[in-house]
Amino acid sequence: MNFILSQLIAVAIFLLAWKLKELINNQNTYVKLLKENAIKVSKVKY
């Protein structure tokens, strides 16, 4: 029983870390898009 529990915890931690990594990657692409849009807007204004 203890072995199964530890396996479940390991899987849960792995999934959490994976989701976190995905979130960070999505955030990075979002920030990159925002920066590109900001550059385009500033080029239009000036």
NORTA-V172156 format. One record per helix or strand of 2 or more residues. SS is the DSSP state (A for helix, B for strand). FROM is the first residue (numbers start at 1). TO is the last residue. Records with the same first field share a line. If there is no record, write none. Layout:
BEGIN
SS = FROM-TO ; FROM-TO
END
This chain:
BEGIN
A = 2-45
END
